[in-house]
């Protein structure tokens, strides 16, 4: 039969193992993912790429098209990241909002498994919080399955660690209201209104390594 000393040694060993695992986990959580590398806001190459991406997105969405045409737009993550680093704050300011000072520049990584948004936050010691979104379109509604992570930790964490800060960012501008919808697990219309009674109806959002591909059609709103 195990002696009291043997049981004590086993308990101490288990406690030591848990402490080591916790320390490793905390260390991994503090490691910035290799893909999270936001550039400076005045980076010339990123400014050009971000402006070009914004112009092309607006151009494609506003283009006059036959109602039965299904068109396709591929959006590389490099273009998204350039826009986020150099244009996001200016875009929000023009709409009466501000990106919270306690959050770093958001960046994205796109894989077939989802769109991962990374952002550093003072509230979690400057670590990078991760939110992975997987788009779902059904019955004309767009929603997202979500999962959260922290730094390079290989396991998920409760999103409550940093979603309140993203919700605070969403509250700074009506233009970011969709972010609150996503974080709260609600769905939104998959039809994007334009300025001339037309809507862009998004049919699918396919994810591939380094890019997302939108299939959509543009129709006049008859209501």
C-alpha positions, 0 to 999 in steps of 0.5 A: 500500500502507498505510504503517506510519504509516497502520496505526498510526493505524488501530490507535490509532483503533480503540483509542480507539473501544473506550475510548470505547465502554467508557466509555459502557457503564460510564456507562450501567451506572451509571445507575439505570433510571427504574422502579427507585424503591423507597420508604421502608419506613415509607411509609404509602401503600406500607404500606397497598398492600403489606398489602392485596396480601398479604391478597388473595393469601392470601385468593385462594389459601386460598379454598374452590373447586370442584375443576374451577373455574379461577380468575384472579388479576391481580397489579399490579407496583405492589402487588408493589413496595409489598410488597417495599419495606415488607413483605419484611424483616418477612416474612423476620424472621418466618421466621428470615431477614434480607435482606442489608445489602449489597443494596438493596430489590428492585423489579420491572418487568413487561412481556410479555417478562418480570419484571425484578427490580432490586436495588442491590448494594454489590458492584457499586458500588451499581449496580442489577443486573437479572434478567429472568425469563420463566415457563415451565409444562410438565408441572406444573413451573414454570421460568424463562428468565433474562437479566441486565443492569446499570443502563441498559446496553442489552445483557445481562451474565453473571448471575455478576456479582450472582447470588451475592449473591442466592443468599446472600439465598436462603440466609438463609431456607427461605422463599427457597429457591425463589429459589435454584432459579430462579437455578440454572436448576432447575424446581419444582412448579407446585402450591402446598401449602396448610395443609389438604391442598389444592394450588393448581395454577398453569396459566399465568402471563401477563405484560402491561404492569405486571401478571402474571395467574395462572390456577389451580385448587385441588384436594385432595391425594389422595396 
